[in-house]
Amino acid sequence: MAHTLANFDYQRIHVADDVSLNVATAGSGTPIVLLHGFPQTHLMWRHVAADLATEHTVICPDLRGYGDSDKPAATDGSVYAKRTMAADILALAGALGHDRFALAGHDRGALVAFRAGLDHPDRITHLASLDVLPTLDMWEVMHGVTAAVGFHLYLMAQPPGLPEQMIAAAPDAFFGHFLDTWTNDPAAIPPGVRAAYLEACRGAVPSIVADYRASAGIDVVHDQADRAAGNRLRMPVAVLQQDWGAALGFDAAALWASWAPDLQHHTVTWGHFLAEEAPHEVARALRELLGR
């Protein structure tokens, strides 16, 4: 990719069979891993990462299937299960010498962080989620015509073939739609960064679709099992999200509280791309979380 995080070191780290992740690192101190969302790459953390690196070791990978990380074929649903993607992040942090670390994710990255927190509570010291609900709750609150806002969730949930063909026919229009409509401040994603996102997504249609397809299948199964077992996030959790509940008819704070006993929930007025639209506020919220 043409764009990189200034003053960050880059390397590729092997995390699983035939999968290496592109990762940028900088700073020193207690570690925090920042996971990007859709339709983006690690570049979305460029402001927040630089801010936090003055006090912390900051680790910014591209998730498997995205950016400059490997994109294995989805031979079955487990390849892009959030459990598998979370295991990538645990392996990545371990390879960098961090047995325990804080984890913050936006959108798709937040779902990976959520799964990592449930599966590996001994490894995750703090967890932050930006503008998403856990997968199981997301599907349960989508209903009626209001669910049209999540049309892409239903499109990419379809069996392999048609979604990939439709999106690959006009990838810039598809991915650009979300970059343009989900932001309150277009200047937060300047033309060069937008172009970098589109280039990255253009070359990752099958893996991005596979990531979403997993969230309509195996990820739901995993969340249901944890809910049935009463498993909850044991670490301090911070959630920042828009007031989607007002439009879709749910109490986001209550939904998150059912998973996270030690929760600070913040409703924000920024657009979906929080880390780019309000980087100073996001960095401050992450510092507050790390101080808990």
C-alpha positions in Angstrom: 0.0 0.0 0.0 1.1 3.5 -0.7 0.2 4.8 2.7 1.9 3.8 5.9 2.0 5.1 9.5 4.7 7.7 9.9 7.5 6.7 12.3 6.2 3.1 12.6 8.3 0.1 11.8 6.7 -2.5 9.4 7.2 -6.3 9.3 5.3 -9.4 8.3 4.7 -11.9 11.1 3.7 -15.5 10.6 0.7 -16.3 12.8 -0.9 -19.5 11.3 -0.4 -22.0 8.6 0.1 -20.0 5.4 -0.9 -16.8 7.0 1.3 -13.8 7.8 0.0 -10.4 8.9 1.3 -7.0 7.9 1.9 -5.1 11.1 3.1 -1.6 12.1 4.7 -1.0 15.5 6.0 2.0 17.4 6.5 3.3 20.9 7.3 1.6 24.3 5.5 0.8 27.4 2.4 -1.3 28.1 1.2 -2.8 24.8 -2.1 -2.1 23.0 -3.2 -3.7 19.7 -5.4 -1.7 17.4 -7.7 -3.6 15.0 -9.2 -1.9 12.0 -12.7 -2.2 10.6 -14.5 -2.3 7.2 -13.8 -1.1 4.6 -10.4 -0.1 5.9 -6.9 -1.2 6.9 -4.6 -0.5 9.8 -4.2 3.0 8.3 -7.5 4.1 10.0 -5.6 4.3 13.3 -3.0 6.7 12.0 -3.9 9.6 14.3 -4.7 7.5 17.4 -1.7 5.2 17.0 0.7 8.2 16.9 -0.9 9.7 20.0 -0.8 6.5 22.0 2.7 5.6 20.9 4.1 8.4 23.1 3.3 6.3 26.2 2.6 2.7 24.9 3.8 0.1 22.6 1.3 0.3 19.8 0.7 -2.6 17.4 -1.4 -2.0 14.3 -1.9 -5.1 12.0 -4.0 -5.6 8.9 -6.5 -8.4 9.8 -6.2 -11.6 7.8 -8.1 -11.1 4.5 -7.4 -7.3 4.5 -4.8 -4.8 3.4 -1.3 -6.3 3.0 -1.9 -9.3 5.2 -2.4 -12.8 3.7 -5.8 -13.7 2.3 -6.3 -17.5 2.6 -9.1 -19.1 0.6 -12.2 -19.7 2.6 -12.2 -23.5 2.3 -14.7 -23.6 5.2 -16.4 -21.2 7.6 -13.7 -21.5 10.2 -11.0 -19.7 8.0 -12.5 -16.3 8.7 -14.3 -17.1 12.0 -13.6 -14.4 14.5 -12.2 -17.1 16.7 -9.6 -17.8 14.1 -8.9 -14.2 13.5 -8.5 -13.6 17.2 -6.0 -16.5 17.4 -4.0 -14.6 14.7 -3.8 -11.6 17.0 -2.7 -13.7 20.0 0.0 -15.2 17.9 1.1 -11.8 16.6 1.4 -10.3 20.1 3.2 -13.4 21.3 5.7 -13.2 18.4 6.3 -9.5 19.4 7.0 -10.6 23.0 3.7 -9.6 24.6 1.9 -12.3 26.7 -0.7 -9.8 27.9 -1.9 -6.7 26.1 -4.8 -4.3 25.7 -7.0 -4.7 22.6 -9.1 -2.1 20.8 -11.1 -2.7 17.7 -13.3 -0.8 15.3 -16.2 -2.5 13.4 -14.9 -5.8 12.2 -11.8 -5.5 14.3 -14.1 -5.0 17.4 -15.7 -8.3 16.7 -12.3 -10.0 16.6 -11.4 -8.2 19.9 -14.7 -9.4 21.5 -13.9 -13.0 20.5 -10.4 -12.7 21.8 -11.6 -11.4 25.1 -14.0 -14.3 25.6 -11.6 -16.9 24.4 -8.4 -15.6 26.0 -9.3 -13.6 29.1 -5.9 -14.4 30.6 -4.2 -12.6 27.7 -6.4 -9.5 27.3 -5.9 -6.8 30.0 -8.4 -4.3 28.6 -10.8 -4.3 25.7 -12.3 -1.4 23.7 -15.0 -1.7 21.0 -15.8 1.1 18.6 -19.2 1.4 17.0 -20.4 -2.2 16.8 -22.6 -4.7 18.7 -21.5 -8.3 19.4 -22.5 -10.4 16.4 -25.3 -12.3 18.1 -26.9 -9.0 19.3 -26.4 -7.4 16.0 -28.5 -10.0 14.2 -31.2 -9.9 16.9 -31.8 -6.2 16.6 -32.0 -6.1 12.8 -35.6 -6.3 11.8 -38.1 -4.7 9.4 -37.3 -1.9 7.1 -34.8 -0.4 9.5 -32.5 -3.3 8.8 -32.0 -1.8 5.3 -29.1 0.1 6.8 -27.3 -3.2 7.1 -28.0 -4.5 3.6 -24.4 -5.4 3.1 -24.7 -7.9 6.0 -27.4 -9.8 4.2 -25.7 -9.6 0.8 -22.4 -11.0 2.1 -24.2 -13.7 4.1 -25.3 -15.4 0.9 -23.6 -18.6 -0.3 -20.3 -18.2 -2.2 -20.6 -16.9 -5.7 -23.2 -14.2 -6.2 -22.0 -11.7 -3.5 -18.4 -11.9 -4.8 -19.5 -11.5 -8.4 -21.7 -8.5 -7.7 -19.2 -6.7 -5.5 -16.2 -7.4 -7.9 -18.2 -5.9 -10.7 -18.1 -2.5 -9.1 -15.9 -2.6 -6.1 -15.1 1.1 -5.8 -18.8 1.9 -5.9 -19.6 -0.7 -3.3 -16.8 0.0 -0.8 -16.9 3.8 -1.5 -20.6 3.9 -0.6 -19.7 3.1 3.0 -16.7 5.4 3.2 -19.0 8.2 1.9 -22.2 7.6 3.8 -20.9 6.4 7.2 -18.9 9.5 7.9 -20.2 12.8 9.3 -17.0 14.6 8.3 -15.8 13.7 4.8 -12.5 15.6 5.4 -11.6 12.9 8.0 -10.9 10.5 5.2 -8.9 12.6 2.7 -8.7 11.5 -1.0 -5.4 9.7 -0.7 -6.5 7.7 2.2 -9.8 6.9 0.6 -8.0 5.7 -2.5 -5.7 3.5 -0.4 -8.8 1.9 1.2 -10.4 1.3 -2.1 -7.3 -0.2 -3.6 -6.9 -2.6 -0.6 -10.6 -3.7 -0.8 -10.5 -4.1 -4.6 -7.9 -6.8 -4.1 -9.7 -8.5 -1.3 -13.3 -9.0 -2.3 -13.4 -12.8 -1.7 -11.8 -12.6 1.8 -13.9 -9.6 2.9 -17.0 -11.4 1.9 -15.8 -14.6 3.7 -15.3 -12.5 6.8 -18.8 -11.3 6.7 -20.2 -14.7 5.8 -18.6 -16.1 8.9 -20.5 -13.6 11.0 -23.8 -15.0 9.6 -22.7 -18.5 10.5 -20.0 -19.8 12.7 -19.6 -16.6 14.6 -23.2 -16.7 15.7 -22.7 -20.3 16.8 -19.8 -19.3 19.0 -21.6 -16.4 20.5 -24.7 -18.5 21.3 -22.5 -21.1 23.0 -20.9 -18.4 25.2 -24.3 -16.9 26.0 -25.7 -20.3 27.0 -22.6 -20.9 29.2 -22.8 -17.5 30.9 -19.4 -16.5 29.7 -18.6 -12.8 30.0 -15.7 -10.5 29.4 -13.6 -10.4 32.6 -11.5 -7.4 31.8 -12.4 -3.7 31.9 -14.3 -2.8 28.8 -15.0 0.5 27.1 -17.5 0.9 24.3 -17.9 4.0 22.1 -20.7 4.0 19.6 -23.3 6.0 17.8 -26.9 5.9 19.0 -28.0 3.2 16.6 -30.4 2.1 19.2 -32.5 5.2 18.7 -33.1 4.2 15.1 -33.3 0.4 15.5 -35.1 0.2 18.8 -32.6 -1.3 21.3 -30.6 -0.3 24.3 -27.0 -0.6 23.3 -25.6 -0.1 26.8 -27.8 -2.8 28.2 -26.8 -5.3 25.5 -23.1 -4.6 26.1 -23.6 -4.8 29.9 -24.9 -8.4 29.5 -21.5 -9.3 28.2 -19.2 -7.0 30.2 -19.7 -6.5 33.9 -16.9 -3.9 34.1 -18.2 -1.6 31.4 -18.0 2.0 30.5 -20.4 2.8 27.6 -20.2 6.0 25.7 -22.8 7.2 23.1 -21.1 9.6 20.7 -22.3 11.9 17.9 -19.4 11.3 15.5 -19.8 9.3 12.3 -19.0 5.6 12.1 -15.2 6.2 11.5 -14.6 7.4 15.1 -10.8 7.1 15.1 -10.6 9.3 12.1 -13.3 11.8 12.9 -12.5 12.3 16.6 -9.0 10.9 17.1 -8.1 12.9 20.2 -11.4 11.9 21.9 -10.8 8.2 21.0 -7.2 8.3 22.3 -8.4 9.9 25.5 -11.0 7.2 26.0 -8.5 4.5 25.4 -6.1 6.1 27.9 -9.0 6.2 30.5 -9.6 2.5 29.8 -6.0 1.6 30.3 -6.0 3.4 33.6 -8.8 1.2 35.0 
